C-alpha cells in the first residue's frame, strides 16, 4: 500500500478527529481512503459518460448522413441528452 502525506486545514482535521472519536470511523486514514474512493468513483462515471458521447459522435459521423454535423456537435456537448436515450432515438431516425 502506498503512503501519502497530506496537509489539511485545521477545521477539517478537527472534523476528522471528531468522527473518529464518535466511532464513525476507526481512523482518520480510513476517512481519507473512503473519501478518495468516493471521489474517484464519481469522477469515473463522468469520464465514462464523456467517452461514450465521443464514441457515439464518432459513429454518427461515420454514417455519412445529411445534417450529421449538427447532431455530432449536439452529442459532443451533451445538449438535450438524457443518459443516451435521446441519442439512440435520434440515431434510429437517421438510419431510416
N, C-alpha and C positions, 0 to 999 in steps of 0.2 A: 504494500500500500504506500502511495506517495504521501509525503508530508508537506503541507503548505503552511506558511506563516502569514497571518493577515493582521491588519490593523483595523480596529472598529472604533467608531465614535463612542465616547463613554456612555452615553444614554443607551445605545444599542447593546453594548456589553453588559450593562446593568439589567436590561430586559432579558438577555440570555441567562444570566445568573439567576434571576427570579424564576424563570421557567424551570430551570434545573432544580432549584431549591423547593419549588412547589411540587416536584415529582413528575412533571410532564415529560421530561427527558432525562436520560441518565448522565449526560454531559453536554457541555457547550459544543464539543466536536460533533456529537450526534445531530444537534440542531443545524449546524452549518452544512453537514453532509446532506441532510434531508432537504434543506432549502436549496442547495445547489442542484440536487437531483430533480426537484420540482421545477426549478427554472429551466434546466436543460430539457426536461420533458415537454414543457410548454413551448419552448423555442423550436424543438424538433418538429412539432406539428406545423408550426408556421412555415418552416423550411420545406417540409414535405408538400404543403399546400402550394407554395411558390413554385417548386419544381414540377408539380402536376400541371399547374397553369401553363408553364413554359412548354411542357411536353404536348399539351393539348393544342396550344397555339402553333407549335411546330407542325403537328399532324394536320391541322386545318390548313396551314399554308401549303402543305404538300398536295392537298386536294385539287388545287388549281381552279377553284370555283370563283365565279364573279362576286365581287364585293367582299372577298375574303380578308382583305387588309383591315377593313373596319372591324370585322369580327375578331381577327387576330389581336388587334390593339385592345379591344374590349376584354378579351380573355386575359391578356397580359396584365392589364390594370386591375382586373378583378371586378370591374364595373358590372353591377347587376347580376352577379353570380352568387347563387346560394348553394354552396357546397358541391358544385359541379352539376347540379340538376339542370340549371339553365343552359350550361354549355352542351350537355348531352342532347337536350331538346333542340337547341339551335343547330347542332351538328346534324341531327336527323333531318331537319328541314333542308339543309344544304345538300344532303345526299339524294333528295327526291328529284 
